[in-house]
Amino acid sequence: PPLTFADVAASPLGDLARSFRLQLSTGVGFLTLVSEVPRPAALAARVSQLPGAHFIDQGAVMASANASYRTSTIDSVAVGAAFVLLLIVARYRDLRRSAAAFIPGLLAVGVTVSVLGLAHIPIDILALVALLMVFSMAVDYGVFLAEVGDDERVETTLLAVAVDFLTTFIGFGLLALSEHPALFTLGLTATVGLGASLILAPTTLILTRR
């Protein structure tokens, strides 16, 4: 007779078999893993004809989830950027200084996305997280320089921004050397973005000085 789950569970294979048994609200389900399926849609159609059987394309599910997360993350970044702009406008109450503190951050993100596109590196969830950090630090640089305006603290502030950049650049630059794809994407995105932030930071001085 066919083996039952109780027979397998009592055998030396019991620990392996238990992970494939699922307790569902409608009963018990078993997982069967398949690989190298050339036509998932055709297999799904055949499996759907079997009562109680379901085909789950793990790759398609992950791709759909990543697309959904990416869309929601972009929406969150846009909302956060708008909130940051409102805070800057409320702080300076001057359109010129507000733009001077905010625009370099947008430019740094644009430069980073362009460089990643030229390098054929996709913008995934980790890249979006790194872009959010790049935007935040670029806005920080803009605010630091917008605060000094025309006074004599410009050189000191530029030095402080440069030192801040170097310490952060070294940390994420090391991540960019990693062979792990996630760490590589995070490190490379942050490194390129921080470099663009440093180069674009003096734009604030140009926009704030009349």
N, C-alpha and C positions, 0 to 999 in steps of 0.2 A: 504493500500500500504506500501511497505518497507520505513523505515525512510531514509531520505536524510541527508547529512552532515549539510546542513543548518538548518534542524529541530533540530538536536542534538546540534549544536552550539548555537542555541537560547534557549536551555534548561539549567537548572542548571548544567548539565554535560558538558557544552560547554568548560570550561577551561581544563577539563581532555581530551576531545576529540581532541582539537586543537594540542596537542603534538604528536598525532598519524598520523597527516596529513602532508605529505611532498610534496613540490612543486618541481617537476623534470623537466628536460629539455624537456622530451617527454610528460609531462602531470602531473597528480596528483597521488601520491601513498599513500597508507595507511598501517600502521604497525599493525600486529596482533601478540601478544606475546603468545608463548606456553612454557610450562615448563614440566620437567620430561618426556622428550621424550625418550623412551627406544631404538629406532632404528632411529637415525637421518638420516642415509643414505636412509632408506626406505621411510621416510617421504619426503625427498628431491626429490626422484624419482617420488613420487606421485604428489607433488606440481609442478614439472617441466612440467607435462602434462597439467596444467591449463594455458591458455594464459595470459601473463602479470604478472604471479605470480612467486615469487622467495623465496627460503628458505635459510636463513642465520643462520648457526650454530655459535653462538657467542663464545662459548667455543673454537671451532676449529680455528676461526679467531684470537682470543687472543693468543692461543697457537702458531699459525704460526707467529704472529707478535713478540711474545716474543723470539721465536727461531731465527728469523731474527735479532732482536735487539741484542741478546746475541752474535751471530756470528760477527756482525759488531763491537760490543764493544770489543770482544776479538782481532779482527784485529787492532782496534785502540790502544788497550793496547800494543800489540806487536810492532806496529810502534813507539809508545811513548817510550817504553823501549829501542828500538834501538837508538832513537834520544838521550835519556839520556846517553846511553853508549858512543855515539860519543862525546858528550859534555865532559864527564869525561876523555876520551882519549885525547881530545884536551887540557884539563886543565893540566893533569899530564905528558903527552907525555912519559909515562912509563907503560908498560903492567902490571907489578906487582902491582903498586899502583892503577891503573885503575881497575884491577880485584878485589883488596881488597875493593875498595869502592862500587863496583857494585854487586859482588857475594852475600853478605849477604842479599840484597834485594830480589834476586831470591830465595834464600833459605827460607826466611821468607814467601814468597808467597807459595812456595811448602809445607812448614809445615802447613800453614793455610788451604790450599786446602785439605791436607791429614786429618787434624783434622775434618774438616767439612764433609769429606767423611765418616770417621769412625762414626761420629754422625748422619749420614744419613740426612744431611741438604743439599738440592740442591743448586747449584751455579746459582742464578738468577741474574737479572740485578743489584739489589742493592748490592749483594755480590761482583759482579765484580767491582762496583764503590768503595766499601770498600777495595777490594784487590789492586786497583790502588793507593789508599791513603796509604795503608800499604807499598806497594813497594816504593812509594815516600819517606815516612818517614824513611824506612830502608836504602835507599840510602843516605838520609840526615845524618843519624847516621854514615854510612860508610865514607862519605866525611869529617865529623867533625873529625873522628879518623884518617883518612888518612892524614889530614892536619898537625896533631901534630907530627906524626912520632915517633922519638925517644927522643924528648925533654921532659922537665920537666912538660909540660902542660897536660900530659896524665891524671893524677888524676883529675884535674879540668874539663877537657873535659868529662871524664866519669861521673862525678857528674852532669854536665850540661845535659848530655844525659839522666841520670836517672831521674832528675827533670822534664825534658820535657816529658819523658815517663809517669811519674806518673800523671801529670796534664791531659794529653790526655787520659790515661787509665781510670781515674775516670769518665771523661765525657762520653766516649763510653761504659764503663762498666755499667753505669746507663741505657743507652739505651738497653743493653743486658738483663736487667731485665724487659723490657716492655712486656706487653701482646699483643701489636700490632705486627703482623707478620713482617711487613716491618721494623719497628724500631728494632725488635729483631734480624733479620738477619743482618742489618747494624751494630748494636752494637756488636753482637757476633763475626762477621767476623773481625771487627776492633780490638776488644779486644784480640782475639787470635793472630792476625797478629802482633799487637804491642808488645805483650809479646814475640813472636818469634823474633821480630826485636831486642829487648833489649838483649835477650840471645845470639843472633848471632852477635851483634855489635862488641864484642871484637875479633871476627874472623879477622876483618880488621887489628888489631894490630899484630896478629900472622902472617898475610900475608905480612905486610909491613916491619916488622923487620927481618933483615937478620941474 
